[in-house]
């Protein structure tokens, strides 16, 4: 056996217990070090591929990816630490791909309400914004989506484009006597499915479907969402 044959057989089967291979490895400390390193890597790889699948993993990955609107050009590539063993990066990559593929087969997608709540939590700082935007500014952005608002039931403090389930949408926040409220204006042909009402322990929401889009309100759980949603619906027009 030569060095090339030894490495080829070891890489193919790190747990190989072939007597000839082991005897050759024991002749050189560097070979034994390689044997131990590849055995350790093989063990970590198997452990990584046997991890339990977290709930909503794929939906969360897709949601986080969809939240980036025209920001990818400013993203700096990650640099791998020069001291990090190459096999740990491979373990992480294999585990992520395996877990992602497995969970795609078992996980339902987020409903509109679940996505709206996740979106609010993801950009929770928007509830603290104080930009004080007038309706002309809001409508200049909303016009790109084919909509227009005559008014909102409170001063607008946040207005930015976002991705709502992959659809370019407008994320608004306005102040009310029940605290800041979030409105998503989503142009769509009503292809999304979901209940008109949704809630968790902190927020409650309502979805209004229009022929050309959806208006989704998210407010504090105790807020009168029907009253505010009605006022938004009366103000919203699709051009």
ABEGO torsion letter per residue (X at the ends): XBAAAAAAAAAABAABABAAAAAAAAABAAAAAAAAAAAAAAAAAAAAAABBBBBGAAAAAAAAAAABBGAAAABBBBBBBAABBAAAAAAAAAAAAAAAAAAAAABBBBBAAAAAAAAAAAAAAAAABAAGBBAAAAAAAAAAAGBBBABBAEBBABBBBBBBGGBBBBBBBBBBAAEBBBBBBBBBAGABBEBABBBBAABBBBBBBBAAEBBBBBBBAABBAAAAAAAAAAABBBX
